[in-house]
Amino acid sequence: MVIAEPSDPRYSAFNLGSPEIEICKFLSSFVELIKPQYIFETGTYKGYSSAYMAKGLKENNEGRLETLEIDASHIKDAKQLWQEMGISEFIDVYEVSSLDFKPQHNYDLMFLDSEPEIRYREFIKFYPYLKAGGFAFIHDLPRGFCKGNINLDHPEIKDWPYGPVPKEINDWLKDGDLVKWHFPTPRDMCGFYKPHLADYRYV
């Protein structure tokens, strides 16, 4: 079932927890374009974003996606979706907290979509596993990184719901170890590029 995105009916959604359908389609095309060997995702939920990325892998006829989810019922729903779409063979799903997961290799692409309050910590933890020249996306993150956001129900959380930007991320952005851009979708998404040694650098 497809519904209109509540905050902007120009966009559509499968449900209110999965990324916008337009984001899913973008991810599929992006995977076809960059042809990654390994993709990493946090927050599988119902499996739509991973399904579309795996759809891109299937078109490429290569690559694997690793996705993490802590809720067994979500994993069950996701596996059914992947089976129906014929892309299960490209996905490895782990029932584990992202902060406890230990990668076994590096990734060309990361999509972080777990609970907002841990996404910065995820990015810091997995940044060393993002290949030079690789890309990372944080879903639900607006261009201003939620700076100054106040939730009256949780006044103790500064810059709700993410919290302040950690020093590591600030330093990577300031030093050029990350390049940021923004997608103005209803729920927002920020993209990050990890520069490659072969990239042109302005002097």
Buried (B, 14 or more C-beta within 10 A) or exposed (E): EEEEBEEEEEBBBBEEEBBBBBBBBBBBBBBBEBBBBBBBBBBBBBBBBBBBBBBBBBBBEEBBBBBBBBEEEBBEBBBEBBEEBEBBEBBEBBEEBBEEBEEEEBBBBBBBBBEBEBBBBBBBBBBEBBBEBBBBBBBBBBEEBBEEBEEEEEEEBBBBBBBEBBEBBEEBBEEEBBBBEBBEBBBBBBBBBBBEEEEEEEE
